[in-house]
Amino acid sequence: MPWIAGQRLQSGKYVIEKGLGKGGFGITYKALQVELNRPVVIKTPKDDLSHDPEYDKYVERFIKEGQILERLSQDPHPHIVGVIDLFREGNIPCLVMEFVEGENLFEVVRRRGALPELEIVDCIRQIGEALVVVHQARLVHRDAHPGNIMLQSNGKAVLIDFGIAKELVPKTLTSKGIAGNEGFAPYEQMIRGSREPTVDVYCLAATVYYAVTGKPPTTSQARKLGDTSLTPPKQINPSISEQLNQAILKGMALEAKDRPQSMEVWLAMLEAPKVMPLPPVEPVYRKFVSSKAKLNSKAIPYQRKRATKSPKIIPWGWLVGVLLSYLFIGFCLSVRYASSWVLIITVAVIVAVAVAITVYQGKAMAKTINETVEQLKGVVMLAIIAGAFGFVPIALIVAVVVMLGLPMIMAIIVSIYSGALVVYKCGYELRKSFSKFHTFLILVGTSIFGLSMGWLLVFNNIRP
């Protein structure tokens, strides 16, 4: 008869707390391991099977697989319930396992309805990896339905309650409902007690079907013996991916030969498709492409340079202004019969100022020039009149000297300043088309030529 709450086993080592469930072959109890004060699960064969002619074979298989599970627990897997002990209480074999806190998948779906694809795929992948280990130990769970998958609050899924010795169908019982959960087991397990890994593939795929639709799938027996087809899960829940839909249908193929033949193969169907890398380039083609690239790297920049190169534009108006400005400066320097060495020093200073302003385009110098121009507000009207003729600096100098009657030294200073201003503007325009060196040569050459011509004109006219 079944054990009752408070019953002690193994001389008080375990104390039964309550029964957890009863199946076709066995009963599970929640008990307390007294020494460690922790809850455990104890599984035993059903008492009324003791009169079955095949009972001894069933017990032998129960013990043998219990021993394998116990060895498997020596290297515990995080998603497989651990086996703690295997003993006999009188004539009843007992398997002691860890008690896993949480809800089973049946309870979760009943409470929440259909689960999101990402959530259930992560859970099933954990259970599938556990079954890979089980299969490597030459075991088949045969009962991986939602009731035997525990979900913990930290997202961990644990496979519990191995269907030990279910290939032995006691003659005292009918086959219905005792060789696996009817809604999730393939027909070959229900009828023949198959122990192939494809049984677990079918059961786990059916579990995913239930989790993403919230409805149990059509039973394998109804599909095999009746005229009933399996409704694709995507028709019930259109939000799931076609990839998951196909993985479920392939795993639930009615015939075992049409399913993936291992759990690893089926799990691969759940993974996202990977982008295949491009094939390596053949050496001959790579050499050709490399040579062509080198050729283009030489030819294209040259062509681009020729196509985009700006034409050389000389600001003739400003350049003529530079020439006339320094012509007038040369005239002013020569009008008082300046000696040659004074002229040479003056030319050197003028050229240095022109080069500094033009070549380096200094912002400070430009600011100083602009501020000085602002101070010459007294000759604004003269600047406007002179601007009409295009030679602003020369017109300003002549106007200041003639109309205001400034001394010759002032005329020289103003002329030098005005010349520097014209050089600055001309240099700015030249830099748009020429390098610093070319701009330097053009301005210095024009300035020296203008100074020399202005000095020679006056000197030749006053020579006796």
Disulfide bonds with the S-S distance in Angstrom:
none
